[in-house]
Amino acid sequence: MALRYVSRERVRRVLPRRRPDSHKGENGRVLVVGGSSRYVGAPALAALSALRSGADLATVASPRETARLINTFSPDLITLKLPCEDLVPAALPHLLPELERCEALIVGPGLGGLEETKKAVVSLLEEVGRRRPSLPVLLDADALKAVGGRKLEGRSMVLTPHAGEFRAVTGREAPAGLEERAGVVAEEARKLGCVILLKGRIDVISSPAGEVLLNRTGNPGMTVGGTGDVLSGVVGGLMAQGLGPFEAAWAGAYVNGLAGDLCLREKGYGFTASDLIGKLPYVFKALREG
């Protein structure tokens, strides 16, 4: 397999452009379903990253107490307070109206691994398939473990696993060799019928047709917690603005890594996911200016 890398020029060409007379909401609404009684920050990081990537609105649907805490993080976030402590199937009817209004859905950040939560994720995806089969969906973190090896063909879906989550979803180890790794990711993307963005020192991104691109932006400082949530928000924000899932995945990986490289130059290895979000507007501005 010939290995091809994402380039600055390739990303610059696909970045969304907004009309001078565009109005609020026209540039994308993102819905993040995440958070739990244990994890609060992850869905907020994803939603804020979607906004910093150009989306007009970001709503976080979380269990009631979690959502209240998220409201204290930023006035820019809208929350939907679900009547539960952790996501359960009975809470899903409360978020269906938001599902009808969004242009991209992110599921997984901070959800936790309860069996009832996994059932709720599967039920939510079934609702998406019935109500809005063309809605772009990104699955990360605990949502990946919930879907297991289910075939997801027919949906505009992106999976963003690290190596352990890749094993949980596919039952296969991600090989160490880059060419072999790219081949395995392409096989599984074809099998599952969705985009796979395998996170790593070099990210491997495959379309459902098996087209593979590699991304080498980023650095070891991005092992800090939350950077994967930022990536989810960037990809989700780009999809909400009209990019296809494959384009959004490889462009988002490049942008996320480049923001991390800016953080490293400025702060060394002591940066956080919140620092990463702060660099996103500068990365997008620089890319658009050439």
N, C-alpha and C positions, 0 to 999 in steps of 0.2 A: 504493500500500500504506500503510495506517495504521500508524504506528510506535508500538509500545508498549514501555515500559520496565519492567524488574524493579524492584519496590518492596520496601522493608523488610518491610512487612506481608505481602506475597506470600511472601517467603522464610520469615518467622516461622511462617506457617501450615503449611508443608510439612516443617519440620524434624523429624527422627525423635525419637520419645519412647521412653524405655526403661522397661520394667516394674520396679517396686521389687524384685521377686524374680528378676530376670533373672540368668543365669549366664554364665560366661566362654564366649565364642564366639557367644552368642545375638545379639549386636549387630554381627555382621559380621566376616568374614575376607576380607582382600584379598591377592591374589597379584600381585606386580609382577615382570614379566619384563623385565629390562633390564641395563645395564652391559656393559662390554667391556674389552679390554686397554687402551683409551685413556681411557674415561670411567667413573668410579667413583661420583661423588657423586650423579648424577641419580636413580638408582633409590632411593637412600637417602632423598633429599628427598621423593620421591613417597610412599614407605612411611611415613615419619614424619608426613607431612601427613595421610595416611589415619587414623593413630592419633589425631592431634590433632583430627580431625573426628568422632571418636566410635567408629570401628571398634575392635573388641576385639583383633584380631590382624592383623599385617602380615608377610608373608613375601616376601623378595626372592630370586628365582631368577636367579643370575648365574654367569658363568664362575668357575671355582674360585678363582683368585687374587683376582679382583675381590670375590667374596663374602667372602673372608677379611678384606679391607680394610674392607668394609662392617660386619663384626662389630665392628670397633674404633670405629666412629662412635657407636654407641648400644647399650646392653644391651636396649633395647626391641624390637629388630629380630631376626626369625628369618631365617636365610639357608639357601638350598638351593644347594649348591656343585655346579655342573654340570661335567662332565669335558671342558672345552674352554677355549680362550683367548678366543674370541669365539663367540657363539651360532651353532651349526650344526645342520642337521637331525638329525644322529646323536645330539645331546644331548637331544632332545625326550622320548624315553621316560622319562628320569629325572625330568621335572617333571609327568608325567601324573597321578601320585597326588595331587599338590598341587592340580591342576586340579579334581579331584573334590571337594576339601574347601572350596574358596573360594566366596564369594558375589559377588565381583567380581574381574575380571582387568584389569590395566593392562599394556599392552605398548608398549615403545618407549623409555623414558627411558635415554639413554646407550648404546643398542645398537650404534651405529656403522653404517656404510653398506656393509659387505662384501657381495658378491653371495650368498655362502653364508648370511649372516645374513638377508638378504631372503628367501631360499628358506625358511629356518627359520620366519620370521614367517608366511608364507603357509601352510606346513604346520601350524603351530600353530593358526591360525584354522580350517583344515579339520578338525582334531581337535576343536576346540570345537564346530563345526557338527555333527559326528557324535555326540559324547559328551554335550554340554550346550548344545543350541541356544538355550536361554533364558537362559544365563549372561550377565549384563551385562559388556560388554567396552569398555574405553577404549583407543583408539590415539592415540599422540602421537609426535612427533619422527621418528626413523628408521623406525618402523613405518608411518607414513603414506606414506613414499616407497616402502616395500615393497609396499603394496597397490595403488599406482597408481590406475587408474580402475576397479578391480574392483567389481562390484555386490555390496553387502553386505546386501541385503534379507533379512529373516527372522531377523536377529540383533538383540539388544538392544545396539546399538553406538553409541558416541559417538566422534567424531573431533574433535580439538582443534588444528587447524592455525593457524599465523600465515599472513600473506598469501602468502609464498613456498611454504609447504607446501600451502596451498590450491591454488595453481597446479600443483604437482606431482601432487596427487591428482586434480584435476578437469580440468586443461588450460586453465583459465580464470583471467584476472586478476580480483582482487577490486576492483570499481570504487571510486573515491574517494568519490563521493556516497553518503550513508548510505542513502537510500531505494533507490537502484539496487543498492547492495551487499547490502542485505537481500533484495531480489528474487532476485539471483543465488545467494545462499546457500540460500534456500528452494528454488529450482529444483534445485540440486545435492543437497540433502538428500532431495528426492523421488526424484531419479534414482538415488541410491546406496542409498536405503532405510534411512537411519540419521540420527541426530542429528549436526548439525555445530555446533561452537562455534568460530567464527572470532574469534581473539584480535585485539585492536586497541585504539586509544584508546577506542572504544566497541565492546564485544564484541557480535557478532551470533550469536544462537543460534536454530537452526531445528529443528523436529521433522521426522520423515519425511513428515508430512502437509503440511508447508509452513507451520506456525504459527511465527511469529517473535517473539522477545522480544529487547530490547536491554538491555545493562548498561553503566552509566556510572560505576561505582565503579572506583577505581584511579587511577594517576598515572604520569608519565614515569619515576619512579624504578624502576618495575617492568620496565624494559628490562634490568636486571641479570640475569645468567645464573642459571637455576634457578627463576625464578618460574613458568614454565610447568610444571615438574615438580611444584611445590607445587599448582598448579591441578589437575593430573591426580590427585594424591593426594586432594584434597578431593572432587572429583567421584566418584572411585572409592570413597572411604570412604562417601559418601552413598548410592551405589548398593548397597553391601554392606549397608547398614542398611535397605534396602527402598524407597528412592525410585526412581521410574522414570527412565530415562536422560535424558529431556527435563527433568524437574524437577531432577534432580541437576546437569545442565549449567548451567541458568540460576541455580539457587541457589548452586552452587559458584563460578560466575563472580562473583556478587555478594559472597560471603563472602571470596574471595581478594582481590578489589579493595579491600574494606573493610579487611582486614588490612594491605594495602599503604598505605592512607591513614593508618592508625594509625602505621605505621612512619615515614611522611613527616613527620607532625606531631612525632614524637619525635626523629628522627635526621636529618631533611633527606634529601638524595638519596644519602647514604652507607650506606643499609641493604642487607642481603643477603637471599637466599632463606631462610637460616636464621632471620633476624630475623622474616621473614614467618610462618614456622611458629610461632614463639613467640607471635605475636599471635592465632592462630586460636582458642585456647580462650576468649579474652576476647571475640572477636567472637561466637562461638556463645552464650556466656553472656549477653551483652547482648541478643542477638536473642530468646533464650528468655524473658528477663525482660521483654520488651516494649520 
